Amino acid sequence: MAQERLRIVGGARLHGEVRVCGAKNSVLKLMAASLLAEGKTTISNVPDIADVAIMAELLTRLGCTIVRGHESVTIDVPAVLGHRADYDLVRKMRASINVLGPLVARMGEAEVALPGGDAIGSRGLDFHINGLEALGATAHNEHGYVVASAPNGLTGADIELDFPSVGATENILTAAVLAKGTTTIDNAAREPDLVDLGNFLISMGAKIEGLGTTKLTIHGVPTMHPTVHATIPDRIVTGTWAFAAAMTCGDITIMGGRAEDLELPLEKLASAGAIVTSVDGGIRVRMDGRPQSIDIATLPYPGFPTDLQPMVISLNAIAEGDAIVTENVFEGRFMFVNELIRLGAQITVDGHHASIRGVEQLSGAPVAATDIRAGAGLVLAGLVSEGTTIVEDSFHIDRGYPNFAEELASLGANITRESVE
Ligand code: UD1
C-alpha cells in the first residue's frame, strides 16, 4: 500500500497568515455525544482530518447516517443504536472509547474494544470503568472488550477521580447526563475541549454546573434532543503554529487562535524571545533572533499541555542555553526524542525529565513520526535543519493537522509530500 512521507528542506522563515481549524479533541467527543439524542445533530467548524472520518465510520456502524458538508457533519441518530465498537477502529483512534458513556446511558449496554497501548504510554481505562460502575453499571473486560451494562438505567453518584483524566471525565459526564438524580465529579478535567463538550450537552438539554472548574455537578434528565453546535478552535494546532513562528524566526498571524486557551504556552514563547500580540480575530507571533531555552513541565489544563511538549523540545533543541522538560501526563511521550537526536539534537532523557542543550543548527536526516504531535514536532525541527529531512509515517500528522504540509508551504516552507510503496 502506498504511504506518504514529507520531504523538508530547512532554512525558510515562515511568514503569513493561517486559519486555525476546529479542535480535534473536541469534535470527536461532540460526535460521540450526539448518540445521546435521537434525530439530526449538526456540528460545524469540523476539521478535515483522518480521525473525524474514523469517528464517522464508527457512528455509521452503530446505526447512524452521516452527511459530511463543508467543514460540517450531520449525524442522524436512530431510536435504537448498535452497541459494539470494534477493535479495527478503536485501535486506530483511542477517542473511540468516548462512545462508551453515551451507549451505556442510552442503550443500557456497550461493548467497546480496549484501545491497547500506543506510542505515548499505556493509558488505562480504570477511571472510565470505575466511574460507570459508580453510576450503577456493571463493567468488566472480556475478550479484549470493555463490556458495560445498565439495563435499568444509571443513577447519579459522587465520583472523585484520582487524576483529572480528560477521557474519563468525558465518559462519566456523557453517561451522567441521562442518569436518575445528581452526579458530582471531583478532580474533573477542565480542558477547553471538555468545556466545549459540556456546552454541547447543555444545548441538547443536559443540566450541568461547574464547567471549567474541578467540580462538575450534573442533574440527570430523562431525554435529550439533537442540536446545532460549532466546534471551538484547536488550541494545539494554534500552539503548533506559534512554535513554528518562534523556531523559524518567522512572523505568523494565526486567525481564529484563542490566546485565553493557551496562556502558559504563549507566556513561555514570550520568555523564549517571541513577540506575541493579539490581533483582530487571532494571535500574531514573530521572532527576530535565536530563541532562548525554556523549561516546562506538562500538567493538566491550565498547566502546560502535554500535546505541545514535542514542539517545546524541538524549540529547545536549537535554542540558546540548556533546558529541562518534565513530562507529567504520559509516561512514554519521550520516544520521539531519539528521532530528534538523529537530527543532531543534544538531549538526554532520565525518567520523566528530558535535558536539552541547544545547538546552533540541526542537520537534516530521515526520521519517523510516532504519533500526531511528535510528528508535528519533527516537522518543525526539519524546518530549522540544514539540508533535507524526510519525515516517514506522516499519516500520523494527518490525523490531527488538516493540510499541514500545504499550509506550511503557503507560509514559505520548502515541504512536499511523497508517496512511498
Ligand atoms: C486526551 C487527549 C490527548 C491529550 C490528553 C491529556 C483526546 C482524543 N486526547 O487524551 O491528546 O494529550 O487528553 O491532555 O482528547 N489514565 C489512567 N486511567 C484512566 C484514564 C487515564 O491511568 O482510566 C491516565 C493516562 O494513562 C494518562 C493520564 O491519565 O497518564 C491522562 O490521560 P487522559 O487525560 O485520560 O488523556 P486522554 O483523554 O486519553
Boltz pocket constraint, residues with backbone or C-beta under 6 A from the ligand:
constraints:
  - pocket:
      binder: B
      contacts: [[A, 24], [A, 25], [A, 26], [A, 28], [A, 94], [A, 95], [A, 121], [A, 122], [A, 123], [A, 124], [A, 125], [A, 126], [A, 127], [A, 128], [A, 129], [A, 163], [A, 164], [A, 165], [A, 166], [A, 167], [A, 168], [A, 300], [A, 306], [A, 307], [A, 328], [A, 329], [A, 330], [A, 331]]
      max_distance: 6.0
